[in-house]
Amino acid sequence: MSNPDFSQVFPTFSSAWYCQWGYPFSIAADDYSASGLFSTIRIWGGDFYGCTLAPTEMFKVFIWDGKPGSGGNLVYSSPLPGTTTPIGVYFGSTPIYQIDINFGTNINLFNGWIGITRIGASCWTGYDFGFAWLFDNYGAGNSIQYYNGTWLDSGTDTFFCLGGGEPEVPISNRALFIGIGLIVVFAVVRFRKMV
């Protein structure tokens, strides 16, 4: 992702956390500290029961203002389509995908926790609970998993980037634009009176 507001990507991965709605391990979450507004998230993962991901999969994204289950308040939750792109990397026989999700709005919570779960599945092989999100740094990070109603500390870092936020126009720039607009209107009115 070019110019991300937050990036947590490593040269290798250790494993992946299941995050499939309806499975005992239903949500994976990790903390972030963004440098600005963001409107997209990019994650990496795959379906670990012999399925290939469809070009679009549905995910539910959660954002908390603190650690879920430890005082953090849920401030955003929405089901969103994720565009999947195979990256030519495999975890055993499982292809790994880059998944891009657009929130459709700027998120202005610069420090928080973000959670992912896939809702539904694009294929069926006798199991429909196989989606997992890549992680690394076992024992060094802050990611957590939601398992049967309880948040479990995982001690890892999941792979994700946040970006795409539209910069807000400073008030001084707005005043400048209004001033230029008034000058143009004044000039047009003045020119019409002269003609």
C-alpha positions as CSV (number, residue, x, y, z in Angstrom):
1,M,0.0,0.0,0.0
2,S,1.5,3.4,-1.0
3,N,1.8,5.9,1.8
4,P,-0.1,3.9,4.5
5,D,-1.2,5.6,7.7
6,F,-0.2,2.4,9.5
7,S,1.7,-0.6,8.3
8,Q,2.4,-3.9,10.1
9,V,3.9,-6.2,7.5
10,F,6.9,-8.5,7.9
11,P,9.1,-10.3,5.5
12,T,7.9,-13.7,6.7
13,F,4.9,-15.1,8.6
14,S,4.6,-17.6,11.4
15,S,1.0,-18.8,11.0
16,A,-2.5,-17.5,10.8
17,W,-5.4,-16.9,13.2
18,Y,-8.9,-18.2,12.3
19,C,-11.4,-15.4,12.1
20,Q,-14.6,-16.9,10.6
21,W,-18.0,-15.9,11.9
22,G,-19.8,-19.0,13.2
23,Y,-16.5,-20.8,14.1
24,P,-15.3,-21.0,17.7
25,F,-12.4,-18.7,16.7
26,S,-14.7,-16.0,15.2
27,I,-12.7,-12.7,15.3
28,A,-9.0,-11.8,15.3
29,A,-8.0,-8.2,16.4
30,D,-4.9,-6.2,16.8
31,D,-3.9,-2.7,17.9
32,Y,-2.8,0.2,15.6
33,S,-1.5,3.7,15.8
34,A,-2.3,5.5,12.6
35,S,-0.6,8.7,11.4
36,G,-3.8,10.2,9.9
37,L,-7.3,9.5,8.7
38,F,-7.8,6.1,7.0
39,S,-10.5,4.6,4.8
40,T,-9.1,1.3,3.8
41,I,-7.5,-1.8,5.3
42,R,-5.4,-4.4,3.6
43,I,-4.9,-7.8,5.2
44,W,-3.3,-11.1,4.2
45,G,-4.8,-14.5,4.7
46,G,-6.4,-17.6,3.2
47,D,-9.0,-20.3,3.5
48,F,-7.4,-23.3,5.2
49,Y,-9.9,-26.0,4.3
50,G,-9.1,-26.5,0.6
51,C,-11.1,-23.5,-0.7
52,T,-9.8,-20.7,-2.9
53,L,-11.1,-17.3,-2.1
54,A,-13.6,-15.8,-4.6
55,P,-12.7,-12.4,-6.2
56,T,-14.9,-10.8,-3.6
57,E,-15.5,-12.1,-0.1
58,M,-17.6,-10.6,2.7
59,F,-16.0,-9.5,6.0
60,K,-17.2,-7.7,9.0
61,V,-14.8,-5.1,10.3
62,F,-14.8,-3.8,13.9
63,I,-13.0,-0.9,15.4
64,W,-12.6,-0.3,19.2
65,D,-11.2,2.7,21.0
66,G,-9.2,0.4,23.3
67,K,-8.5,-3.3,23.8
68,P,-11.7,-5.3,23.3
69,G,-12.8,-7.1,26.4
70,S,-10.6,-4.8,28.5
71,G,-12.5,-1.5,28.5
72,G,-12.4,-0.8,24.8
73,N,-15.7,0.6,23.3
74,L,-16.9,-0.6,19.9
75,V,-17.0,2.5,17.7
76,Y,-17.4,1.0,14.2
77,S,-18.8,-2.2,12.9
78,S,-19.9,-3.0,9.4
79,P,-20.1,-5.9,6.9
80,L,-18.0,-4.9,3.9
81,P,-16.8,-6.6,0.7
82,G,-13.1,-7.5,0.4
83,T,-11.4,-7.7,-3.0
84,T,-9.1,-10.7,-3.0
85,T,-5.8,-11.0,-4.9
86,P,-3.6,-14.1,-4.9
87,I,0.0,-13.1,-4.2
88,G,1.7,-16.4,-5.3
89,V,2.7,-17.4,-1.7
90,Y,1.5,-20.6,-0.1
91,F,1.1,-21.8,3.5
92,G,1.6,-25.5,2.8
93,S,-1.0,-26.0,0.0
94,T,-3.1,-23.0,1.0
95,P,-2.8,-20.0,-1.3
96,I,-2.4,-16.7,0.5
97,Y,-4.3,-13.6,-0.7
98,Q,-4.1,-9.9,-0.2
99,I,-7.5,-8.6,0.8
100,D,-8.5,-5.0,0.3
101,I,-11.5,-3.6,2.2
102,N,-12.8,0.0,1.7
103,F,-14.8,1.5,4.7
104,G,-16.5,4.0,2.4
105,T,-15.7,6.7,5.0
106,N,-12.8,8.3,6.7
107,I,-12.0,6.8,10.1
108,N,-10.6,9.4,12.5
109,L,-9.7,7.2,15.4
110,F,-5.9,7.3,15.3
111,N,-5.2,4.9,18.1
112,G,-7.4,1.8,18.6
113,W,-8.0,-1.9,17.8
114,I,-9.2,-3.3,14.6
115,G,-10.9,-6.7,14.2
116,I,-11.8,-8.9,11.3
117,T,-14.2,-11.8,10.7
118,R,-15.2,-13.4,7.4
119,I,-19.0,-13.8,7.1
120,G,-20.1,-16.6,4.9
121,A,-17.8,-18.6,2.6
122,S,-17.4,-18.7,-1.1
123,C,-17.0,-22.4,-1.4
124,W,-17.9,-25.6,0.5
125,T,-15.6,-28.6,1.1
126,G,-17.5,-30.0,4.1
127,Y,-16.1,-27.1,6.2
128,D,-17.0,-23.4,5.8
129,F,-14.9,-22.0,8.7
130,G,-11.5,-21.9,7.2
131,F,-10.5,-18.2,6.8
132,A,-7.4,-17.2,8.7
133,W,-5.4,-13.9,9.0
134,L,-1.6,-14.1,8.8
135,F,0.6,-13.2,11.8
136,D,4.2,-13.1,12.8
137,N,6.4,-12.3,15.9
138,Y,5.0,-15.0,18.0
139,G,5.2,-13.9,21.6
140,A,6.1,-10.3,20.8
141,G,2.8,-8.6,19.7
142,N,-0.6,-7.6,20.9
143,S,-3.1,-9.5,18.7
144,I,-6.0,-11.3,20.3
145,Q,-8.6,-13.8,19.3
146,Y,-12.3,-14.1,20.2
147,Y,-12.9,-17.8,21.1
148,N,-16.4,-18.9,22.3
149,G,-17.2,-15.6,23.9
150,T,-13.8,-14.9,25.4
151,W,-10.9,-12.8,24.2
152,L,-7.6,-14.6,24.3
153,D,-4.2,-12.9,24.2
154,S,-2.1,-14.3,21.3
155,G,1.2,-12.5,21.7
156,T,1.6,-11.9,17.9
157,D,1.3,-9.2,15.3
158,T,-1.2,-9.6,12.4
159,F,-0.3,-8.4,8.9
160,F,-2.3,-5.3,7.9
161,C,-2.1,-1.8,6.6
162,L,-4.4,1.2,7.0
163,G,-4.6,3.9,4.4
164,G,-6.6,5.8,1.8
165,G,-7.8,8.6,4.1
166,E,-8.7,11.9,2.4
167,P,-6.9,14.8,4.0
168,E,-9.1,17.3,5.6
169,V,-8.9,20.8,4.2
170,P,-7.6,23.2,6.9
171,I,-9.9,26.0,7.9
172,S,-7.3,28.5,6.7
173,N,-7.4,26.9,3.2
174,R,-11.2,27.1,3.3
175,A,-11.1,30.8,4.0
176,L,-8.6,31.2,1.2
177,F,-11.0,29.4,-1.2
178,I,-14.0,31.5,-0.1
179,G,-12.0,34.7,-0.5
180,I,-11.0,33.7,-4.1
181,G,-14.6,32.8,-4.8
182,L,-15.8,36.2,-3.6
183,I,-13.2,38.0,-5.7
184,V,-14.3,36.1,-8.8
185,V,-18.0,36.9,-8.1
186,F,-17.2,40.6,-7.5
187,A,-15.1,40.7,-10.7
188,V,-18.0,39.1,-12.8
189,V,-20.6,41.5,-11.3
190,R,-18.3,44.5,-11.9
191,F,-17.6,43.4,-15.5
192,R,-21.3,43.0,-16.2
193,K,-22.0,46.5,-15.0
194,M,-19.3,47.9,-17.3
195,V,-20.7,46.1,-20.4
